[in-house]
Amino acid sequence: MTRIALLTRDQAHSEAARLLDQVDAAFGATPNMFRAVANSPAALASMWAAFGALGSGTLGARLGEQIAVAVADQNRCEYCLAAHTALGRKAGATSEEMTAAQAGTSHDPKTAAALAFAVTMVKQRAHIGSADVDALRLAGYNDGDIMEIMAHVALNLFTNYVNVAFAIALDFPHVKLHAQ
């Protein structure tokens, strides 16, 4: 059972209600995670703005979704794994690419480097070395791209923590976590 109220548009503060309208327009429905975060208009505004900013970033939606499933699997967040697997498929990734990304891998060396970095960030709680950053540069990422990868990791940590801590009910097709 969910541990925090899932607000409807009518229950939310006016600012949160306005943002929930935008979420609903973007998704065609209002996912439970957004309804939970709507308890704080500031948290919802921050999260929604981050999704928007990263969605128009240089990495592209497909890689963003691949990073999201890698981070979700590390944090055992079934909600984000399900949501971002569906969004990754919508962004053009194959089922096989999303399954590989969930394990932090890819057949594409550049994508593999980004996913390995994201997984290392989560596993080591940001205690990385120069070699981790150098591997991204060798794969073809510049400092702006590297910071954007970091932003994707950070945003997904927040959403994973929301969904896991508050047991947000799944409203996307379930995807099995990899054994850890």
ZIPE-V8530 format. One record per residue. RES is the residue in three letters. SS is DSSP state (h for helix, s for strand, l for the rest). OMEGA is omega as a letter, one per 30 degrees, with the letter a starting at -180 (* if undefined). BURIAL is 1 if it has 24 or more other C-alpha atoms within 12 Angstrom, else 0. Layout:
BEGIN
res & ss & omega & burial
RES & SS & OMEGA & BURIAL
RES & SS & OMEGA & BURIAL
END
This chain:
BEGIN
res & ss & omega & burial
MET & l & a & 0
THR & l & a & 0
ARG & l & a & 0
ILE & l & a & 0
ALA & l & l & 0
LEU & l & a & 1
LEU & l & l & 1
THR & l & l & 1
ARG & l & a & 1
ASP & l & l & 0
GLN & l & a & 0
ALA & l & l & 1
HIS & l & a & 0
SER & h & l & 0
GLU & h & l & 0
ALA & h & l & 1
ALA & h & l & 1
ARG & h & l & 0
LEU & h & l & 1
LEU & h & l & 1
ASP & h & l & 1
GLN & h & l & 0
VAL & h & a & 1
ASP & h & l & 0
ALA & h & a & 0
ALA & h & a & 0
PHE & h & a & 0
GLY & l & l & 0
ALA & l & l & 0
THR & l & a & 1
PRO & l & a & 1
ASN & h & a & 1
MET & h & l & 1
PHE & h & l & 1
ARG & h & l & 1
ALA & h & a & 1
VAL & h & l & 1
ALA & l & l & 1
ASN & l & l & 1
SER & l & l & 1
PRO & h & l & 1
ALA & h & l & 0
ALA & h & l & 1
LEU & h & l & 1
ALA & h & l & 1
SER & h & a & 0
MET & h & a & 1
TRP & h & l & 1
ALA & h & l & 0
ALA & h & l & 1
PHE & h & a & 1
GLY & h & a & 0
ALA & h & a & 0
LEU & h & l & 1
GLY & h & l & 1
SER & l & l & 0
GLY & l & a & 0
THR & l & a & 0
LEU & l & a & 1
GLY & l & a & 1
ALA & h & a & 1
ARG & h & l & 1
LEU & h & l & 1
GLY & h & l & 1
GLU & h & l & 1
GLN & h & l & 1
ILE & h & a & 1
ALA & h & a & 1
VAL & h & l & 1
ALA & h & l & 1
VAL & h & l & 1
ALA & h & a & 1
ASP & h & l & 1
GLN & h & a & 1
ASN & l & l & 1
ARG & l & l & 1
CYS & l & a & 1
GLU & h & a & 1
TYR & h & a & 1
CYS & h & l & 1
LEU & h & l & 1
ALA & h & a & 1
ALA & h & a & 1
HIS & h & l & 1
THR & h & l & 1
ALA & h & a & 1
LEU & h & l & 1
GLY & h & l & 1
ARG & h & l & 1
LYS & h & a & 0
ALA & l & l & 0
GLY & l & l & 0
ALA & l & l & 1
THR & l & l & 0
SER & h & a & 0
GLU & h & l & 0
GLU & h & l & 1
MET & h & l & 1
THR & h & l & 1
ALA & h & a & 1
ALA & h & l & 1
GLN & h & l & 1
ALA & l & l & 1
GLY & l & a & 1
THR & l & l & 1
SER & l & l & 1
HIS & l & l & 0
ASP & l & a & 0
PRO & h & a & 0
LYS & h & l & 1
THR & h & l & 1
ALA & h & l & 1
ALA & h & l & 1
ALA & h & a & 1
LEU & h & l & 1
ALA & h & l & 1
PHE & h & a & 1
ALA & h & l & 1
VAL & h & l & 1
THR & h & l & 1
MET & h & a & 1
VAL & h & a & 1
LYS & h & a & 0
GLN & l & l & 0
ARG & l & l & 0
ALA & l & l & 0
HIS & l & a & 0
ILE & l & l & 0
GLY & l & l & 0
SER & h & a & 0
ALA & h & l & 0
ASP & h & l & 1
VAL & h & l & 1
ASP & h & l & 0
ALA & h & l & 1
LEU & h & l & 1
ARG & h & l & 0
LEU & h & l & 0
ALA & h & l & 0
GLY & l & l & 0
TYR & l & l & 1
ASN & l & a & 0
ASP & h & l & 0
GLY & h & l & 0
ASP & h & a & 1
ILE & h & l & 1
MET & h & l & 0
GLU & h & l & 1
ILE & h & l & 1
MET & h & l & 1
ALA & h & l & 1
HIS & h & l & 1
VAL & h & a & 1
ALA & h & l & 1
LEU & h & a & 1
ASN & h & l & 1
LEU & h & l & 1
PHE & h & a & 1
THR & h & l & 1
ASN & h & a & 1
TYR & h & l & 1
VAL & h & a & 1
ASN & h & l & 1
VAL & h & a & 1
ALA & h & a & 0
PHE & l & l & 1
ALA & l & a & 1
ILE & l & a & 1
ALA & l & a & 1
LEU & l & l & 0
ASP & l & l & 0
PHE & l & l & 0
PRO & l & a & 0
HIS & l & l & 0
VAL & l & a & 1
LYS & l & l & 0
LEU & l & l & 1
HIS & l & l & 0
ALA & l & l & 0
GLN & l & * & 0
END
